[in-house]
Amino acid sequence: MCWATLGAGVRVTRETRGHGVREAAAAAGVSAATVSRCENGRELSFDSLARLSAYVGLHPHAYTVKPFPDPGSTGNTHCNSLKTQEAPHDRHG
C-alpha cells in the first residue's frame, strides 16, 4: 500500500475542488486530522481509506492492489536480468 499516493490524490482533489482540509473532511465523512494524516502519507484505517478513496473518485483497490506485472517479466529480478543479456553468438556457424 502506498499511502503517499492516496495522500497526493486527496490533496490534488481537494485543491481542484477548492476545498480546505475541513471541507474535504466533511465531504469525505472523516476528521480534518485524518485528511491531514492522509496527505502526509500516514497509514489509515480501512474505513478512512474507503471514505477518502470515494472522495477522490476511485475504488480503494486502486491503492491496495498491485497492478499486473509487465508481461515480459518473470517476477524474478535475477531471471529478468538474465533475459536482458545477449546470448553469445556462434562464430563458427
PDB file of N, CA, C and O in Angstrom, chain B, residues numbered from 101:
ATOM      1  N   MET B 101       0.853  -1.181   0.000  1.00  0.00           N
ATOM      2  CA  MET B 101       0.000   0.000   0.000  1.00  0.00           C
ATOM      3  C   MET B 101       0.886   1.227   0.000  1.00  0.00           C
ATOM      4  O   MET B 101       1.779   1.364   0.836  1.00  0.00           O
ATOM      5  N   CYS B 102       0.638   2.100  -0.925  1.00  0.00           N
ATOM      6  CA  CYS B 102       1.394   3.348  -0.990  1.00  0.00           C
ATOM      7  C   CYS B 102       0.516   4.480  -0.459  1.00  0.00           C
ATOM      8  O   CYS B 102      -0.291   5.057  -1.188  1.00  0.00           O
ATOM      9  N   TRP B 103       0.693   4.780   0.819  1.00  0.00           N
ATOM     10  CA  TRP B 103      -0.125   5.817   1.455  1.00  0.00           C
ATOM     11  C   TRP B 103       0.131   7.181   0.838  1.00  0.00           C
ATOM     12  O   TRP B 103      -0.772   8.014   0.775  1.00  0.00           O
ATOM     13  N   ALA B 104       1.361   7.417   0.381  1.00  0.00           N
ATOM     14  CA  ALA B 104       1.682   8.714  -0.211  1.00  0.00           C
ATOM     15  C   ALA B 104       0.886   8.951  -1.495  1.00  0.00           C
ATOM     16  O   ALA B 104       0.523  10.088  -1.798  1.00  0.00           O
ATOM     17  N   THR B 105       0.612   7.881  -2.250  1.00  0.00           N
ATOM     18  CA  THR B 105      -0.163   8.019  -3.486  1.00  0.00           C
ATOM     19  C   THR B 105      -1.583   8.467  -3.182  1.00  0.00           C
ATOM     20  O   THR B 105      -2.108   9.364  -3.842  1.00  0.00           O
ATOM     21  N   LEU B 106      -2.212   7.843  -2.181  1.00  0.00           N
ATOM     22  CA  LEU B 106      -3.552   8.260  -1.779  1.00  0.00           C
ATOM     23  C   LEU B 106      -3.512   9.697  -1.274  1.00  0.00           C
ATOM     24  O   LEU B 106      -4.372  10.505  -1.623  1.00  0.00           O
ATOM     25  N   GLY B 107      -2.520  10.014  -0.458  1.00  0.00           N
ATOM     26  CA  GLY B 107      -2.404  11.364   0.084  1.00  0.00           C
ATOM     27  C   GLY B 107      -2.282  12.416  -0.999  1.00  0.00           C
ATOM     28  O   GLY B 107      -2.899  13.478  -0.912  1.00  0.00           O
ATOM     29  N   ALA B 108      -1.487  12.125  -2.021  1.00  0.00           N
ATOM     30  CA  ALA B 108      -1.338  13.062  -3.137  1.00  0.00           C
ATOM     31  C   ALA B 108      -2.659  13.212  -3.886  1.00  0.00           C
ATOM     32  O   ALA B 108      -3.023  14.313  -4.299  1.00  0.00           O
ATOM     33  N   GLY B 109      -3.370  12.104  -4.057  1.00  0.00           N
ATOM     34  CA  GLY B 109      -4.668  12.152  -4.734  1.00  0.00           C
ATOM     35  C   GLY B 109      -5.684  12.976  -3.966  1.00  0.00           C
ATOM     36  O   GLY B 109      -6.452  13.737  -4.554  1.00  0.00           O
ATOM     37  N   VAL B 110      -5.685  12.821  -2.656  1.00  0.00           N
ATOM     38  CA  VAL B 110      -6.611  13.595  -1.818  1.00  0.00           C
ATOM     39  C   VAL B 110      -6.270  15.080  -1.904  1.00  0.00           C
ATOM     40  O   VAL B 110      -7.160  15.918  -2.046  1.00  0.00           O
ATOM     41  N   ARG B 111      -4.993  15.400  -1.818  1.00  0.00           N
ATOM     42  CA  ARG B 111      -4.587  16.813  -1.872  1.00  0.00           C
ATOM     43  C   ARG B 111      -4.955  17.446  -3.217  1.00  0.00           C
ATOM     44  O   ARG B 111      -5.497  18.551  -3.258  1.00  0.00           O
ATOM     45  N   VAL B 112      -4.663  16.747  -4.311  1.00  0.00           N
ATOM     46  CA  VAL B 112      -4.986  17.286  -5.643  1.00  0.00           C
ATOM     47  C   VAL B 112      -6.495  17.457  -5.798  1.00  0.00           C
ATOM     48  O   VAL B 112      -6.959  18.482  -6.297  1.00  0.00           O
ATOM     49  N   THR B 113      -7.257  16.453  -5.372  1.00  0.00           N
ATOM     50  CA  THR B 113      -8.717  16.534  -5.468  1.00  0.00           C
ATOM     51  C   THR B 113      -9.242  17.694  -4.630  1.00  0.00           C
ATOM     52  O   THR B 113     -10.081  18.472  -5.082  1.00  0.00           O
ATOM     53  N   ARG B 114      -8.744  17.796  -3.420  1.00  0.00           N
ATOM     54  CA  ARG B 114      -9.181  18.863  -2.514  1.00  0.00           C
ATOM     55  C   ARG B 114      -8.883  20.238  -3.110  1.00  0.00           C
ATOM     56  O   ARG B 114      -9.746  21.116  -3.120  1.00  0.00           O
ATOM     57  N   GLU B 115      -7.673  20.419  -3.601  1.00  0.00           N
ATOM     58  CA  GLU B 115      -7.294  21.719  -4.156  1.00  0.00           C
ATOM     59  C   GLU B 115      -8.055  22.020  -5.447  1.00  0.00           C
ATOM     60  O   GLU B 115      -8.438  23.165  -5.690  1.00  0.00           O
ATOM     61  N   THR B 116      -8.275  20.997  -6.273  1.00  0.00           N
ATOM     62  CA  THR B 116      -9.031  21.182  -7.514  1.00  0.00           C
ATOM     63  C   THR B 116     -10.458  21.619  -7.226  1.00  0.00           C
ATOM     64  O   THR B 116     -11.028  22.439  -7.946  1.00  0.00           O
ATOM     65  N   ARG B 117     -11.025  21.062  -6.168  1.00  0.00           N
ATOM     66  CA  ARG B 117     -12.398  21.416  -5.795  1.00  0.00           C
ATOM     67  C   ARG B 117     -12.474  22.706  -4.983  1.00  0.00           C
ATOM     68  O   ARG B 117     -13.565  23.181  -4.665  1.00  0.00           O
ATOM     69  N   GLY B 118     -11.328  23.264  -4.653  1.00  0.00           N
ATOM     70  CA  GLY B 118     -11.306  24.484  -3.852  1.00  0.00           C
ATOM     71  C   GLY B 118     -11.656  24.243  -2.397  1.00  0.00           C
ATOM     72  O   GLY B 118     -12.101  25.157  -1.703  1.00  0.00           O
ATOM     73  N   HIS B 119     -11.458  23.014  -1.929  1.00  0.00           N
ATOM     74  CA  HIS B 119     -11.773  22.674  -0.539  1.00  0.00           C
ATOM     75  C   HIS B 119     -10.567  22.907   0.358  1.00  0.00           C
ATOM     76  O   HIS B 119      -9.424  22.669  -0.032  1.00  0.00           O
ATOM     77  N   GLY B 120     -10.846  23.376   1.563  1.00  0.00           N
ATOM     78  CA  GLY B 120      -9.849  23.357   2.610  1.00  0.00           C
ATOM     79  C   GLY B 120      -9.867  21.970   3.242  1.00  0.00           C
ATOM     80  O   GLY B 120     -10.679  21.123   2.868  1.00  0.00           O
ATOM     81  N   VAL B 121      -8.986  21.743   4.184  1.00  0.00           N
ATOM     82  CA  VAL B 121      -8.923  20.436   4.847  1.00  0.00           C
ATOM     83  C   VAL B 121     -10.252  20.117   5.532  1.00  0.00           C
ATOM     84  O   VAL B 121     -10.735  18.989   5.438  1.00  0.00           O
ATOM     85  N   ARG B 122     -10.840  21.081   6.209  1.00  0.00           N
ATOM     86  CA  ARG B 122     -12.111  20.831   6.912  1.00  0.00           C
ATOM     87  C   ARG B 122     -13.244  20.515   5.945  1.00  0.00           C
ATOM     88  O   ARG B 122     -14.064  19.637   6.213  1.00  0.00           O
ATOM     89  N   GLU B 123     -13.294  21.232   4.815  1.00  0.00           N
ATOM     90  CA  GLU B 123     -14.347  20.960   3.822  1.00  0.00           C
ATOM     91  C   GLU B 123     -14.176  19.574   3.207  1.00  0.00           C
ATOM     92  O   GLU B 123     -15.152  18.853   3.003  1.00  0.00           O
ATOM     93  N   ALA B 124     -12.943  19.211   2.915  1.00  0.00           N
ATOM     94  CA  ALA B 124     -12.681  17.885   2.357  1.00  0.00           C
ATOM     95  C   ALA B 124     -13.060  16.807   3.362  1.00  0.00           C
ATOM     96  O   ALA B 124     -13.635  15.782   2.998  1.00  0.00           O
ATOM     97  N   ALA B 125     -12.734  17.044   4.623  1.00  0.00           N
ATOM     98  CA  ALA B 125     -13.066  16.081   5.671  1.00  0.00           C
ATOM     99  C   ALA B 125     -14.575  15.898   5.773  1.00  0.00           C
ATOM    100  O   ALA B 125     -15.064  14.772   5.868  1.00  0.00           O
ATOM    101  N   ALA B 126     -15.308  17.000   5.754  1.00  0.00           N
ATOM    102  CA  ALA B 126     -16.770  16.917   5.835  1.00  0.00           C
ATOM    103  C   ALA B 126     -17.339  16.186   4.623  1.00  0.00           C
ATOM    104  O   ALA B 126     -18.250  15.370   4.761  1.00  0.00           O
ATOM    105  N   ALA B 127     -16.804  16.475   3.438  1.00  0.00           N
ATOM    106  CA  ALA B 127     -17.291  15.819   2.220  1.00  0.00           C
ATOM    107  C   ALA B 127     -16.992  14.325   2.222  1.00  0.00           C
ATOM    108  O   ALA B 127     -17.773  13.529   1.699  1.00  0.00           O
ATOM    109  N   ALA B 128     -15.857  13.944   2.813  1.00  0.00           N
ATOM    110  CA  ALA B 128     -15.460  12.531   2.840  1.00  0.00           C
ATOM    111  C   ALA B 128     -16.042  11.782   4.033  1.00  0.00           C
ATOM    112  O   ALA B 128     -16.095  10.552   4.032  1.00  0.00           O
ATOM    113  N   GLY B 129     -16.475  12.519   5.045  1.00  0.00           N
ATOM    114  CA  GLY B 129     -17.007  11.867   6.242  1.00  0.00           C
ATOM    115  C   GLY B 129     -15.931  11.388   7.197  1.00  0.00           C
ATOM    116  O   GLY B 129     -16.097  10.387   7.895  1.00  0.00           O
ATOM    117  N   VAL B 130     -14.810  12.127   7.219  1.00  0.00           N
ATOM    118  CA  VAL B 130     -13.716  11.812   8.144  1.00  0.00           C
ATOM    119  C   VAL B 130     -13.340  13.095   8.874  1.00  0.00           C
ATOM    120  O   VAL B 130     -13.872  14.163   8.570  1.00  0.00           O
ATOM    121  N   SER B 131     -12.435  12.995   9.826  1.00  0.00           N
ATOM    122  CA  SER B 131     -11.998  14.190  10.548  1.00  0.00           C
ATOM    123  C   SER B 131     -10.942  14.941   9.739  1.00  0.00           C
ATOM    124  O   SER B 131     -10.303  14.381   8.848  1.00  0.00           O
ATOM    125  N   ALA B 132     -10.776  16.219  10.070  1.00  0.00           N
ATOM    126  CA  ALA B 132      -9.733  17.022   9.427  1.00  0.00           C
ATOM    127  C   ALA B 132      -8.358  16.432   9.728  1.00  0.00           C
ATOM    128  O   ALA B 132      -7.466  16.474   8.881  1.00  0.00           O
ATOM    129  N   ALA B 133      -8.183  15.884  10.925  1.00  0.00           N
ATOM    130  CA  ALA B 133      -6.907  15.252  11.282  1.00  0.00           C
ATOM    131  C   ALA B 133      -6.621  14.056  10.380  1.00  0.00           C
ATOM    132  O   ALA B 133      -5.470  13.804  10.023  1.00  0.00           O
ATOM    133  N   THR B 134      -7.673  13.316  10.011  1.00  0.00           N
ATOM    134  CA  THR B 134      -7.497  12.164   9.120  1.00  0.00           C
ATOM    135  C   THR B 134      -7.072  12.619   7.732  1.00  0.00           C
ATOM    136  O   THR B 134      -6.202  11.999   7.121  1.00  0.00           O
ATOM    137  N   VAL B 135      -7.669  13.690   7.227  1.00  0.00           N
ATOM    138  CA  VAL B 135      -7.260  14.228   5.923  1.00  0.00           C
ATOM    139  C   VAL B 135      -5.796  14.646   5.987  1.00  0.00           C
ATOM    140  O   VAL B 135      -5.026  14.353   5.071  1.00  0.00           O
ATOM    141  N   SER B 136      -5.413  15.318   7.044  1.00  0.00           N
ATOM    142  CA  SER B 136      -4.029  15.755   7.206  1.00  0.00           C
ATOM    143  C   SER B 136      -3.077  14.559   7.265  1.00  0.00           C
ATOM    144  O   SER B 136      -2.034  14.560   6.612  1.00  0.00           O
ATOM    145  N   ARG B 137      -3.441  13.537   8.052  1.00  0.00           N
ATOM    146  CA  ARG B 137      -2.604  12.324   8.128  1.00  0.00           C
ATOM    147  C   ARG B 137      -2.464  11.691   6.756  1.00  0.00           C
ATOM    148  O   ARG B 137      -1.374  11.276   6.364  1.00  0.00           O
ATOM    149  N   CYS B 138      -3.567  11.619   6.032  1.00  0.00           N
ATOM    150  CA  CYS B 138      -3.562  11.025   4.697  1.00  0.00           C
ATOM    151  C   CYS B 138      -2.630  11.798   3.768  1.00  0.00           C
ATOM    152  O   CYS B 138      -1.787  11.206   3.092  1.00  0.00           O
ATOM    153  N   GLU B 139      -2.781  13.109   3.736  1.00  0.00           N
ATOM    154  CA  GLU B 139      -1.971  13.933   2.844  1.00  0.00           C
ATOM    155  C   GLU B 139      -0.490  13.881   3.198  1.00  0.00           C
ATOM    156  O   GLU B 139       0.360  14.190   2.363  1.00  0.00           O
ATOM    157  N   ASN B 140      -0.182  13.496   4.419  1.00  0.00           N
ATOM    158  CA  ASN B 140       1.211  13.358   4.848  1.00  0.00           C
ATOM    159  C   ASN B 140       1.718  11.926   4.732  1.00  0.00           C
ATOM    160  O   ASN B 140       2.789  11.595   5.239  1.00  0.00           O
ATOM    161  N   GLY B 141       0.933  11.074   4.054  1.00  0.00           N
ATOM    162  CA  GLY B 141       1.387   9.713   3.778  1.00  0.00           C
ATOM    163  C   GLY B 141       1.326   8.754   4.939  1.00  0.00           C
ATOM    164  O   GLY B 141       2.001   7.724   4.927  1.00  0.00           O
ATOM    165  N   ARG B 142       0.531   9.068   5.945  1.00  0.00           N
ATOM    166  CA  ARG B 142       0.415   8.196   7.118  1.00  0.00           C
ATOM    167  C   ARG B 142      -0.609   7.097   6.883  1.00  0.00           C
ATOM    168  O   ARG B 142      -1.525   7.252   6.076  1.00  0.00           O
ATOM    169  N   GLU B 143      -0.449   5.999   7.585  1.00  0.00           N
ATOM    170  CA  GLU B 143      -1.368   4.861   7.472  1.00  0.00           C
ATOM    171  C   GLU B 143      -2.742   5.230   8.021  1.00  0.00           C
ATOM    172  O   GLU B 143      -2.858   5.969   8.999  1.00  0.00           O
ATOM    173  N   LEU B 144      -3.789   4.697   7.370  1.00  0.00           N
ATOM    174  CA  LEU B 144      -5.172   4.976   7.762  1.00  0.00           C
ATOM    175  C   LEU B 144      -5.910   3.682   8.046  1.00  0.00           C
ATOM    176  O   LEU B 144      -5.470   2.602   7.653  1.00  0.00           O
ATOM    177  N   SER B 145      -7.040   3.802   8.736  1.00  0.00           N
ATOM    178  CA  SER B 145      -7.922   2.648   8.915  1.00  0.00           C
ATOM    179  C   SER B 145      -8.569   2.327   7.572  1.00  0.00           C
ATOM    180  O   SER B 145      -8.580   3.162   6.668  1.00  0.00           O
ATOM    181  N   PHE B 146      -9.108   1.114   7.443  1.00  0.00           N
ATOM    182  CA  PHE B 146      -9.772   0.755   6.191  1.00  0.00           C
ATOM    183  C   PHE B 146     -10.964   1.669   5.938  1.00  0.00           C
ATOM    184  O   PHE B 146     -11.211   2.062   4.797  1.00  0.00           O
ATOM    185  N   ASP B 147     -11.709   2.014   6.992  1.00  0.00           N
ATOM    186  CA  ASP B 147     -12.865   2.895   6.832  1.00  0.00           C
ATOM    187  C   ASP B 147     -12.444   4.249   6.255  1.00  0.00           C
ATOM    188  O   ASP B 147     -13.084   4.765   5.339  1.00  0.00           O
ATOM    189  N   SER B 148     -11.368   4.817   6.793  1.00  0.00           N
ATOM    190  CA  SER B 148     -10.880   6.101   6.279  1.00  0.00           C
ATOM    191  C   SER B 148     -10.362   5.959   4.855  1.00  0.00           C
ATOM    192  O   SER B 148     -10.579   6.838   4.021  1.00  0.00           O
ATOM    193  N   LEU B 149      -9.680   4.856   4.575  1.00  0.00           N
ATOM    194  CA  LEU B 149      -9.210   4.585   3.213  1.00  0.00           C
ATOM    195  C   LEU B 149     -10.385   4.558   2.245  1.00  0.00           C
ATOM    196  O   LEU B 149     -10.330   5.171   1.178  1.00  0.00           O
ATOM    197  N   ALA B 150     -11.444   3.851   2.614  1.00  0.00           N
ATOM    198  CA  ALA B 150     -12.621   3.741   1.748  1.00  0.00           C
ATOM    199  C   ALA B 150     -13.275   5.106   1.538  1.00  0.00           C
ATOM    200  O   ALA B 150     -13.641   5.456   0.416  1.00  0.00           O
ATOM    201  N   ARG B 151     -13.420   5.866   2.605  1.00  0.00           N
ATOM    202  CA  ARG B 151     -14.075   7.179   2.501  1.00  0.00           C
ATOM    203  C   ARG B 151     -13.255   8.171   1.669  1.00  0.00           C
ATOM    204  O   ARG B 151     -13.803   8.902   0.845  1.00  0.00           O
ATOM    205  N   LEU B 152     -11.948   8.189   1.893  1.00  0.00           N
ATOM    206  CA  LEU B 152     -11.114   9.122   1.140  1.00  0.00           C
ATOM    207  C   LEU B 152     -10.933   8.679  -0.309  1.00  0.00           C
ATOM    208  O   LEU B 152     -10.791   9.519  -1.198  1.00  0.00           O
ATOM    209  N   SER B 153     -10.937   7.389  -0.551  1.00  0.00           N
ATOM    210  CA  SER B 153     -10.907   6.896  -1.932  1.00  0.00           C
ATOM    211  C   SER B 153     -12.158   7.347  -2.672  1.00  0.00           C
ATOM    212  O   SER B 153     -12.087   7.767  -3.827  1.00  0.00           O
ATOM    213  N   ALA B 154     -13.300   7.260  -2.005  1.00  0.00           N
ATOM    214  CA  ALA B 154     -14.557   7.712  -2.614  1.00  0.00           C
ATOM    215  C   ALA B 154     -14.504   9.216  -2.882  1.00  0.00           C
ATOM    216  O   ALA B 154     -14.984   9.676  -3.918  1.00  0.00           O
ATOM    217  N   TYR B 155     -13.940   9.964  -1.981  1.00  0.00           N
ATOM    218  CA  TYR B 155     -13.797  11.411  -2.169  1.00  0.00           C
ATOM    219  C   TYR B 155     -12.983  11.709  -3.432  1.00  0.00           C
ATOM    220  O   TYR B 155     -13.307  12.620  -4.193  1.00  0.00           O
ATOM    221  N   VAL B 156     -11.929  10.931  -3.637  1.00  0.00           N
ATOM    222  CA  VAL B 156     -11.074  11.101  -4.814  1.00  0.00           C
ATOM    223  C   VAL B 156     -11.764  10.575  -6.069  1.00  0.00           C
ATOM    224  O   VAL B 156     -11.462  11.006  -7.181  1.00  0.00           O
ATOM    225  N   GLY B 157     -12.696   9.635  -5.877  1.00  0.00           N
ATOM    226  CA  GLY B 157     -13.417   9.072  -7.016  1.00  0.00           C
ATOM    227  C   GLY B 157     -12.849   7.760  -7.510  1.00  0.00           C
ATOM    228  O   GLY B 157     -13.085   7.365  -8.651  1.00  0.00           O
ATOM    229  N   LEU B 158     -12.097   7.083  -6.653  1.00  0.00           N
ATOM    230  CA  LEU B 158     -11.517   5.796  -7.015  1.00  0.00           C
ATOM    231  C   LEU B 158     -11.913   4.729  -6.005  1.00  0.00           C
ATOM    232  O   LEU B 158     -12.238   5.032  -4.857  1.00  0.00           O
ATOM    233  N   HIS B 159     -11.883   3.493  -6.440  1.00  0.00           N
ATOM    234  CA  HIS B 159     -12.142   2.363  -5.552  1.00  0.00           C
ATOM    235  C   HIS B 159     -10.909   2.164  -4.668  1.00  0.00           C
ATOM    236  O   HIS B 159      -9.791   2.385  -5.133  1.00  0.00           O
ATOM    237  N   PRO B 160     -11.081   1.753  -3.409  1.00  0.00           N
ATOM    238  CA  PRO B 160      -9.913   1.523  -2.546  1.00  0.00           C
ATOM    239  C   PRO B 160      -8.888   0.565  -3.148  1.00  0.00           C
ATOM    240  O   PRO B 160      -7.701   0.657  -2.836  1.00  0.00           O
ATOM    241  N   HIS B 161      -9.331  -0.351  -4.004  1.00  0.00           N
ATOM    242  CA  HIS B 161      -8.377  -1.276  -4.625  1.00  0.00           C
ATOM    243  C   HIS B 161      -7.352  -0.545  -5.484  1.00  0.00           C
ATOM    244  O   HIS B 161      -6.265  -1.066  -5.734  1.00  0.00           O
ATOM    245  N   ALA B 162      -7.691   0.651  -5.934  1.00  0.00           N
ATOM    246  CA  ALA B 162      -6.733   1.421  -6.735  1.00  0.00           C
ATOM    247  C   ALA B 162      -5.460   1.690  -5.939  1.00  0.00           C
ATOM    248  O   ALA B 162      -4.394   1.902  -6.516  1.00  0.00           O
ATOM    249  N   TYR B 163      -5.574   1.681  -4.618  1.00  0.00           N
ATOM    250  CA  TYR B 163      -4.422   1.953  -3.762  1.00  0.00           C
ATOM    251  C   TYR B 163      -3.896   0.715  -3.060  1.00  0.00           C
ATOM    252  O   TYR B 163      -2.813   0.751  -2.477  1.00  0.00           O
ATOM    253  N   THR B 164      -4.645  -0.384  -3.105  1.00  0.00           N
ATOM    254  CA  THR B 164      -4.243  -1.562  -2.339  1.00  0.00           C
ATOM    255  C   THR B 164      -3.851  -2.754  -3.182  1.00  0.00           C
ATOM    256  O   THR B 164      -3.140  -3.634  -2.698  1.00  0.00           O
ATOM    257  N   VAL B 165      -4.293  -2.814  -4.432  1.00  0.00           N
ATOM    258  CA  VAL B 165      -3.997  -3.961  -5.285  1.00  0.00           C
ATOM    259  C   VAL B 165      -2.882  -3.586  -6.238  1.00  0.00           C
ATOM    260  O   VAL B 165      -2.949  -2.565  -6.922  1.00  0.00           O
ATOM    261  N   LYS B 166      -1.855  -4.424  -6.278  1.00  0.00           N
ATOM    262  CA  LYS B 166      -0.746  -4.163  -7.185  1.00  0.00           C
ATOM    263  C   LYS B 166      -1.198  -4.398  -8.617  1.00  0.00           C
ATOM    264  O   LYS B 166      -1.953  -5.333  -8.887  1.00  0.00           O
ATOM    265  N   PRO B 167      -0.740  -3.554  -9.538  1.00  0.00           N
ATOM    266  CA  PRO B 167      -1.090  -3.783 -10.941  1.00  0.00           C
ATOM    267  C   PRO B 167      -0.424  -5.051 -11.442  1.00  0.00           C
ATOM    268  O   PRO B 167       0.543  -5.534 -10.853  1.00  0.00           O
ATOM    269  N   PHE B 168      -0.951  -5.588 -12.538  1.00  0.00           N
ATOM    270  CA  PHE B 168      -0.350  -6.783 -13.116  1.00  0.00           C
ATOM    271  C   PHE B 168       1.085  -6.475 -13.512  1.00  0.00           C
ATOM    272  O   PHE B 168       1.386  -5.369 -13.961  1.00  0.00           O
ATOM    273  N   PRO B 169       1.973  -7.456 -13.346  1.00  0.00           N
ATOM    274  CA  PRO B 169       3.366  -7.218 -13.724  1.00  0.00           C
ATOM    275  C   PRO B 169       3.513  -7.115 -15.236  1.00  0.00           C
ATOM    276  O   PRO B 169       2.628  -7.522 -15.989  1.00  0.00           O
ATOM    277  N   ASP B 170       4.618  -6.576 -15.658  1.00  0.00           N
ATOM    278  CA  ASP B 170       4.952  -6.499 -17.077  1.00  0.00           C
ATOM    279  C   ASP B 170       4.901  -7.908 -17.661  1.00  0.00           C
ATOM    280  O   ASP B 170       5.517  -8.820 -17.110  1.00  0.00           O
ATOM    281  N   PRO B 171       4.173  -8.108 -18.773  1.00  0.00           N
ATOM    282  CA  PRO B 171       4.057  -9.453 -19.339  1.00  0.00           C
ATOM    283  C   PRO B 171       5.407 -10.070 -19.684  1.00  0.00           C
ATOM    284  O   PRO B 171       5.529 -11.293 -19.735  1.00  0.00           O
ATOM    285  N   GLY B 172       6.419  -9.243 -19.922  1.00  0.00           N
ATOM    286  CA  GLY B 172       7.748  -9.763 -20.221  1.00  0.00           C
ATOM    287  C   GLY B 172       8.555 -10.079 -18.982  1.00  0.00           C
ATOM    288  O   GLY B 172       9.690 -10.546 -19.077  1.00  0.00           O
ATOM    289  N   SER B 173       7.980  -9.829 -17.827  1.00  0.00           N
ATOM    290  CA  SER B 173       8.683 -10.044 -16.571  1.00  0.00           C
ATOM    291  C   SER B 173       8.425 -11.439 -16.039  1.00  0.00           C
ATOM    292  O   SER B 173       7.318 -11.966 -16.144  1.00  0.00           O
ATOM    293  N   THR B 174       9.456 -12.025 -15.471  1.00  0.00           N
ATOM    294  CA  THR B 174       9.303 -13.332 -14.833  1.00  0.00           C
ATOM    295  C   THR B 174       8.871 -13.177 -13.388  1.00  0.00           C
ATOM    296  O   THR B 174       8.460 -14.145 -12.748  1.00  0.00           O
ATOM    297  N   GLY B 175       8.963 -11.946 -12.868  1.00  0.00           N
ATOM    298  CA  GLY B 175       8.682 -11.723 -11.457  1.00  0.00           C
ATOM    299  C   GLY B 175       9.905 -11.954 -10.592  1.00  0.00           C
ATOM    300  O   GLY B 175       9.864 -11.750  -9.378  1.00  0.00           O
ATOM    301  N   ASN B 176      10.991 -12.379 -11.217  1.00  0.00           N
ATOM    302  CA  ASN B 176      12.232 -12.661 -10.512  1.00  0.00           C
ATOM    303  C   ASN B 176      13.302 -11.735 -11.074  1.00  0.00           C
ATOM    304  O   ASN B 176      13.622 -11.804 -12.261  1.00  0.00           O
ATOM    305  N   THR B 177      13.853 -10.876 -10.237  1.00  0.00           N
ATOM    306  CA  THR B 177      14.813  -9.883 -10.703  1.00  0.00           C
ATOM    307  C   THR B 177      16.016 -10.526 -11.367  1.00  0.00           C
ATOM    308  O   THR B 177      16.480 -10.048 -12.402  1.00  0.00           O
ATOM    309  N   HIS B 178      16.532 -11.614 -10.781  1.00  0.00           N
ATOM    310  CA  HIS B 178      17.704 -12.277 -11.356  1.00  0.00           C
ATOM    311  C   HIS B 178      17.384 -12.830 -12.739  1.00  0.00           C
ATOM    312  O   HIS B 178      18.164 -12.648 -13.674  1.00  0.00           O
ATOM    313  N   CYS B 179      16.248 -13.503 -12.877  1.00  0.00           N
ATOM    314  CA  CYS B 179      15.867 -14.055 -14.180  1.00  0.00           C
ATOM    315  C   CYS B 179      15.645 -12.944 -15.198  1.00  0.00           C
ATOM    316  O   CYS B 179      16.011 -13.084 -16.364  1.00  0.00           O
ATOM    317  N   ASN B 180      15.052 -11.850 -14.762  1.00  0.00           N
ATOM    318  CA  ASN B 180      14.839 -10.734 -15.682  1.00  0.00           C
ATOM    319  C   ASN B 180      16.167 -10.194 -16.198  1.00  0.00           C
ATOM    320  O   ASN B 180      16.283  -9.852 -17.375  1.00  0.00           O
ATOM    321  N   SER B 181      17.177 -10.117 -15.319  1.00  0.00           N
ATOM    322  CA  SER B 181      18.475  -9.609 -15.760  1.00  0.00           C
ATOM    323  C   SER B 181      19.124 -10.581 -16.731  1.00  0.00           C
ATOM    324  O   SER B 181      19.823 -10.158 -17.652  1.00  0.00           O
ATOM    325  N   LEU B 182      18.905 -11.874 -16.540  1.00  0.00           N
ATOM    326  CA  LEU B 182      19.448 -12.860 -17.473  1.00  0.00           C
ATOM    327  C   LEU B 182      18.794 -12.727 -18.839  1.00  0.00           C
ATOM    328  O   LEU B 182      19.452 -12.897 -19.866  1.00  0.00           O
ATOM    329  N   LYS B 183      17.498 -12.424 -18.856  1.00  0.00           N
ATOM    330  CA  LYS B 183      16.779 -12.279 -20.123  1.00  0.00           C
ATOM    331  C   LYS B 183      17.305 -11.106 -20.935  1.00  0.00           C
ATOM    332  O   LYS B 183      17.227 -11.123 -22.164  1.00  0.00           O
ATOM    333  N   THR B 184      17.838 -10.088 -20.269  1.00  0.00           N
ATOM    334  CA  THR B 184      18.283  -8.902 -20.989  1.00  0.00           C
ATOM    335  C   THR B 184      19.706  -9.039 -21.503  1.00  0.00           C
ATOM    336  O   THR B 184      20.143  -8.238 -22.330  1.00  0.00           O
ATOM    337  N   GLN B 185      20.435 -10.040 -21.027  1.00  0.00           N
ATOM    338  CA  GLN B 185      21.790 -10.255 -21.516  1.00  0.00           C
ATOM    339  C   GLN B 185      21.728 -11.012 -22.835  1.00  0.00           C
ATOM    340  O   GLN B 185      20.957 -11.959 -22.987  1.00  0.00           O
ATOM    341  N   GLU B 186      22.543 -10.585 -23.775  1.00  0.00           N
ATOM    342  CA  GLU B 186      22.536 -11.263 -25.065  1.00  0.00           C
ATOM    343  C   GLU B 186      23.268 -12.591 -24.954  1.00  0.00           C
ATOM    344  O   GLU B 186      24.278 -12.707 -24.260  1.00  0.00           O
ATOM    345  N   ALA B 187      22.750 -13.570 -25.636  1.00  0.00           N
ATOM    346  CA  ALA B 187      23.422 -14.865 -25.704  1.00  0.00           C
ATOM    347  C   ALA B 187      24.618 -14.730 -26.634  1.00  0.00           C
ATOM    348  O   ALA B 187      24.569 -13.983 -27.612  1.00  0.00           O
ATOM    349  N   PRO B 188      25.698 -15.457 -26.328  1.00  0.00           N
ATOM    350  CA  PRO B 188      26.863 -15.389 -27.220  1.00  0.00           C
ATOM    351  C   PRO B 188      26.499 -15.918 -28.603  1.00  0.00           C
ATOM    352  O   PRO B 188      25.747 -16.885 -28.727  1.00  0.00           O
ATOM    353  N   HIS B 189      27.031 -15.287 -29.627  1.00  0.00           N
ATOM    354  CA  HIS B 189      26.757 -15.711 -30.999  1.00  0.00           C
ATOM    355  C   HIS B 189      27.731 -16.808 -31.406  1.00  0.00           C
ATOM    356  O   HIS B 189      28.901 -16.787 -31.025  1.00  0.00           O
ATOM    357  N   ASP B 190      27.245 -17.749 -32.170  1.00  0.00           N
ATOM    358  CA  ASP B 190      28.093 -18.827 -32.675  1.00  0.00           C
ATOM    359  C   ASP B 190      28.881 -18.276 -33.855  1.00  0.00           C
ATOM    360  O   ASP B 190      28.309 -18.006 -34.911  1.00  0.00           O
ATOM    361  N   ARG B 191      30.178 -18.108 -33.684  1.00  0.00           N
ATOM    362  CA  ARG B 191      31.017 -17.525 -34.736  1.00  0.00           C
ATOM    363  C   ARG B 191      31.476 -18.578 -35.743  1.00  0.00           C
ATOM    364  O   ARG B 191      32.046 -18.240 -36.780  1.00  0.00           O
ATOM    365  N   HIS B 192      31.233 -19.846 -35.441  1.00  0.00           N
ATOM    366  CA  HIS B 192      31.712 -20.913 -36.318  1.00  0.00           C
ATOM    367  C   HIS B 192      30.630 -21.405 -37.249  1.00  0.00           C
ATOM    368  O   HIS B 192      30.901 -22.261 -38.091  1.00  0.00           O
ATOM    369  N   GLY B 193      29.424 -20.903 -37.135  1.00  0.00           N
ATOM    370  CA  GLY B 193      28.301 -21.438 -37.877  1.00  0.00           C
ATOM    371  C   GLY B 193      28.048 -20.719 -39.090  1.00  0.00           C
ATOM    372  O   GLY B 193      27.122 -21.059 -39.827  1.00  0.00           O
TER     373      GLY B 193
END
